[in-house]
Amino acid sequence: MKRFYELSKLQKQRQSIGKSYLEFLRVPMMSAGLYNLPAGSTDPQKPHKEDEIYYVVRGRARIRIGDDDQPVAAGTIIFVEAAAKHGFYKIEEDLELLVFFAPAES
């Protein structure tokens, strides 16, 4: 099992597959990925069955989780509990996020 990752290599790999999400780690109790939303785009997410943590690597946007609404930027850490309706919007700068699911995303 791979234990070490470099963000720049993950970014290139995500770009090469042409998708907004690249899962790079999966074990039974956790999964992790790199998620990208271009400026001006819409976040297509639906609630997940798993708890989730986002770490904003770069970019600026807003996130709504249930009735909570807040701006996010590089360095922000966000917790979203399982089944919570959530999404990023008003994406002002390309948003790049590290995403962690526990247990692994189904």
Backbone as CSV, one residue per row, in Angstrom:
resi,resn,N_x,N_y,N_z,CA_x,CA_y,CA_z,C_x,C_y,C_z
1,MET,0.836,-1.176,0.000,0.000,0.000,0.000,0.888,1.249,0.000
2,LYS,0.501,2.208,-0.813,1.243,3.463,-0.884,0.960,4.289,0.373
3,ARG,1.998,4.893,0.938,1.861,5.659,2.176,2.166,7.145,2.019
4,PHE,2.844,7.523,0.952,3.247,8.915,0.773,2.761,9.430,-0.575
5,TYR,2.321,10.673,-0.594,1.773,11.285,-1.802,2.323,12.697,-1.939
6,GLU,2.502,13.141,-3.162,2.916,14.512,-3.438,1.771,15.217,-4.146
7,LEU,1.375,16.348,-3.605,0.241,17.085,-4.143,0.427,17.401,-5.627
8,SER,1.617,17.823,-6.029,1.831,18.189,-7.439,1.601,16.990,-8.362
9,LYS,1.993,15.805,-7.933,1.764,14.605,-8.751,0.285,14.238,-8.785
10,LEU,-0.408,14.412,-7.675,-1.849,14.149,-7.649,-2.590,15.121,-8.558
11,GLN,-2.168,16.389,-8.553,-2.792,17.393,-9.414,-2.641,17.010,-10.882
12,LYS,-1.452,16.590,-11.279,-1.211,16.182,-12.667,-2.031,14.947,-13.024
13,GLN,-2.101,14.013,-12.112,-2.870,12.796,-12.360,-4.358,13.121,-12.520
14,ARG,-4.901,14.000,-11.650,-6.309,14.388,-11.757,-6.561,15.074,-13.090
15,GLN,-5.675,15.967,-13.495,-5.826,16.673,-14.766,-5.766,15.705,-15.936
16,SER,-4.891,14.706,-15.862,-4.720,13.771,-16.986,-5.951,12.902,-17.211
17,ILE,-6.720,12.635,-16.156,-7.937,11.822,-16.345,-9.141,12.682,-16.723
18,GLY,-8.992,14.010,-16.611,-10.044,14.917,-17.038,-11.282,14.914,-16.163
19,LYS,-11.136,14.561,-14.903,-12.274,14.553,-13.982,-12.016,15.529,-12.846
20,SER,-13.097,15.957,-12.186,-12.951,16.908,-11.096,-12.507,16.246,-9.795
21,TYR,-12.652,14.904,-9.687,-12.294,14.210,-8.444,-11.375,13.034,-8.743
22,LEU,-10.315,12.940,-7.976,-9.377,11.828,-8.062,-9.257,11.208,-6.680
23,GLU,-9.744,9.982,-6.531,-9.517,9.270,-5.277,-8.105,8.705,-5.321
24,PHE,-7.318,8.977,-4.278,-5.945,8.472,-4.279,-5.666,7.516,-3.126
25,LEU,-6.621,7.365,-2.218,-6.437,6.445,-1.104,-7.775,5.814,-0.745
26,ARG,-7.754,4.495,-0.515,-8.964,3.801,-0.073,-8.562,2.647,0.822
27,VAL,-9.021,2.703,2.052,-8.945,1.604,3.004,-10.359,1.507,3.595
28,PRO,-10.696,0.420,4.264,-12.074,0.267,4.720,-12.624,1.420,5.570
29,MET,-11.808,1.998,6.407,-12.315,3.021,7.327,-12.115,4.457,6.852
30,MET,-11.509,4.643,5.650,-11.260,5.999,5.180,-10.932,5.980,3.687
31,SER,-11.311,7.054,3.008,-10.826,7.273,1.647,-10.462,8.746,1.527
32,ALA,-9.609,9.058,0.551,-9.163,10.431,0.367,-9.058,10.728,-1.119
33,GLY,-9.296,11.992,-1.461,-9.213,12.383,-2.857,-8.878,13.846,-3.009
34,LEU,-8.655,14.231,-4.249,-8.376,15.606,-4.635,-9.550,16.053,-5.500
35,TYR,-10.180,17.171,-5.114,-11.386,17.667,-5.776,-11.110,19.068,-6.290
36,ASN,-11.492,19.344,-7.538,-11.249,20.636,-8.157,-12.548,21.180,-8.735
37,LEU,-12.832,22.438,-8.427,-13.984,23.138,-9.002,-13.473,24.440,-9.609
38,PRO,-13.593,24.595,-10.940,-13.120,25.824,-11.584,-13.943,27.045,-11.156
39,ALA,-13.313,28.209,-11.217,-14.007,29.465,-10.918,-15.272,29.557,-11.764
40,GLY,-16.367,29.970,-11.133,-17.634,30.144,-11.828,-18.442,28.874,-12.005
41,SER,-17.896,27.727,-11.620,-18.615,26.464,-11.817,-19.617,26.218,-10.694
42,THR,-20.384,25.154,-10.851,-21.373,24.730,-9.867,-20.943,23.394,-9.283
43,ASP,-21.033,23.255,-7.978,-20.677,22.023,-7.290,-21.843,21.038,-7.414
44,PRO,-21.646,19.881,-8.069,-22.744,18.945,-8.299,-22.985,17.941,-7.160
45,GLN,-22.313,18.090,-6.040,-22.392,17.095,-4.975,-23.788,16.900,-4.410
46,LYS,-23.998,15.696,-3.932,-25.191,15.329,-3.168,-24.696,14.895,-1.793
47,PRO,-25.568,14.861,-0.775,-25.127,14.392,0.540,-24.519,12.990,0.463
48,HIS,-23.549,12.752,1.332,-22.845,11.472,1.383,-23.285,10.693,2.611
49,LYS,-23.057,9.395,2.587,-23.363,8.531,3.729,-22.261,8.590,4.780
50,GLU,-21.147,9.214,4.437,-19.963,9.231,5.295,-19.694,10.640,5.829
51,ASP,-19.025,10.713,6.982,-18.498,11.996,7.441,-17.394,12.409,6.481
52,GLU,-17.169,13.717,6.406,-16.243,14.224,5.394,-15.479,15.425,5.949
53,ILE,-14.206,15.503,5.608,-13.391,16.677,5.930,-12.787,17.191,4.630
54,TYR,-12.875,18.512,4.439,-12.238,19.182,3.308,-11.100,20.036,3.853
55,TYR,-10.002,20.074,3.107,-8.932,21.028,3.361,-8.770,21.827,2.079
56,VAL,-8.938,23.148,2.168,-8.822,24.000,0.984,-7.346,24.250,0.702
57,VAL,-6.878,23.707,-0.416,-5.482,23.872,-0.834,-5.290,25.242,-1.471
58,ARG,-6.228,25.613,-2.346,-6.161,26.933,-2.991,-7.544,27.308,-3.471
59,GLY,-7.726,28.603,-3.743,-8.985,29.102,-4.269,-9.811,29.837,-3.226
60,ARG,-10.931,30.394,-3.714,-11.874,31.110,-2.838,-13.282,30.807,-3.304
61,ALA,-14.156,30.575,-2.321,-15.555,30.284,-2.607,-16.348,30.441,-1.314
62,ARG,-17.597,30.016,-1.375,-18.434,29.914,-0.186,-18.914,28.474,-0.111
63,ILE,-19.228,28.027,1.104,-19.831,26.715,1.284,-21.071,26.873,2.161
64,ARG,-22.075,26.114,1.806,-23.290,26.051,2.611,-23.420,24.613,3.095
65,ILE,-23.567,24.456,4.408,-23.803,23.152,5.024,-25.071,23.307,5.842
66,GLY,-26.162,22.702,5.367,-27.446,22.923,6.024,-27.766,24.405,6.010
67,ASP,-27.947,25.001,7.197,-28.235,26.438,7.311,-26.976,27.270,7.518
68,ASP,-25.820,26.625,7.686,-24.561,27.342,7.886,-23.964,27.735,6.537
69,ASP,-23.438,28.946,6.482,-22.865,29.474,5.249,-21.615,30.254,5.612
70,GLN,-20.514,29.980,4.878,-19.262,30.649,5.229,-18.341,30.738,4.020
71,PRO,-17.523,31.817,3.958,-16.486,31.864,2.919,-15.357,30.913,3.269
72,VAL,-14.690,30.389,2.242,-13.532,29.518,2.438,-12.413,29.976,1.516
73,ALA,-11.179,29.721,1.964,-9.986,30.067,1.185,-8.881,29.109,1.605
74,ALA,-7.740,29.214,0.952,-6.612,28.338,1.260,-6.378,28.284,2.762
75,GLY,-6.244,27.058,3.281,-6.011,26.852,4.701,-7.251,26.527,5.509
76,THR,-8.443,26.731,4.937,-9.675,26.419,5.657,-9.873,24.914,5.750
77,ILE,-10.301,24.446,6.913,-10.650,23.039,7.137,-12.138,22.997,7.455
78,ILE,-12.852,22.099,6.772,-14.314,22.045,6.864,-14.748,20.629,7.225
79,PHE,-15.630,20.501,8.205,-16.212,19.207,8.553,-17.660,19.185,8.096
80,VAL,-18.043,18.101,7.401,-19.431,17.897,6.975,-19.864,16.525,7.485
81,GLU,-20.872,16.521,8.352,-21.347,15.256,8.894,-22.117,14.471,7.835
82,ALA,-22.145,13.159,8.006,-22.847,12.270,7.075,-24.275,12.751,6.865
83,ALA,-24.730,12.678,5.621,-26.097,13.005,5.188,-26.422,14.500,5.166
84,ALA,-25.484,15.362,5.536,-25.749,16.805,5.521,-25.743,17.327,4.091
85,LYS,-26.746,18.119,3.759,-26.780,18.774,2.455,-25.710,19.868,2.465
86,HIS,-24.855,19.867,1.431,-23.760,20.839,1.394,-23.314,21.077,-0.037
87,GLY,-22.630,22.195,-0.247,-22.075,22.479,-1.559,-21.322,23.790,-1.575
88,PHE,-20.347,23.859,-2.460,-19.581,25.076,-2.677,-20.290,25.902,-3.741
89,TYR,-20.235,27.215,-3.599,-20.847,28.107,-4.583,-20.095,29.441,-4.575
90,LYS,-20.474,30.330,-5.482,-19.734,31.591,-5.669,-18.232,31.309,-5.692
91,ILE,-17.846,30.400,-6.554,-16.452,29.998,-6.667,-15.716,31.094,-7.442
92,GLU,-14.998,31.934,-6.704,-14.336,33.106,-7.280,-12.997,32.763,-7.922
93,GLU,-12.281,31.813,-7.333,-10.981,31.358,-7.844,-11.023,29.844,-7.869
94,ASP,-10.359,29.230,-8.859,-10.329,27.763,-8.936,-10.131,27.191,-7.541
95,LEU,-11.003,26.270,-7.176,-11.006,25.696,-5.834,-10.408,24.299,-5.888
96,GLU,-9.363,24.081,-5.097,-8.740,22.768,-5.020,-8.808,22.306,-3.576
97,LEU,-9.347,21.098,-3.376,-9.623,20.592,-2.042,-9.076,19.192,-1.854
98,LEU,-8.487,18.938,-0.699,-8.220,17.578,-0.271,-9.472,17.137,0.470
99,VAL,-9.946,15.930,0.180,-11.198,15.439,0.756,-10.926,14.109,1.445
100,PHE,-11.437,13.981,2.670,-11.273,12.751,3.443,-12.649,12.258,3.868
101,PHE,-12.958,11.002,3.571,-14.218,10.386,3.970,-13.944,9.312,5.021
102,ALA,-14.819,9.236,6.029,-14.714,8.163,7.024,-16.125,7.670,7.350
103,PRO,-16.386,6.377,7.165,-15.541,5.382,6.515,-15.363,5.721,5.036
104,ALA,-14.700,4.830,4.279,-14.456,5.074,2.856,-15.763,5.386,2.134
105,GLU,-15.695,6.323,1.196,-16.877,6.723,0.433,-17.460,5.533,-0.304
106,SER,-18.779,5.394,-0.202,-19.425,4.269,-0.896,-20.045,4.701,-2.202
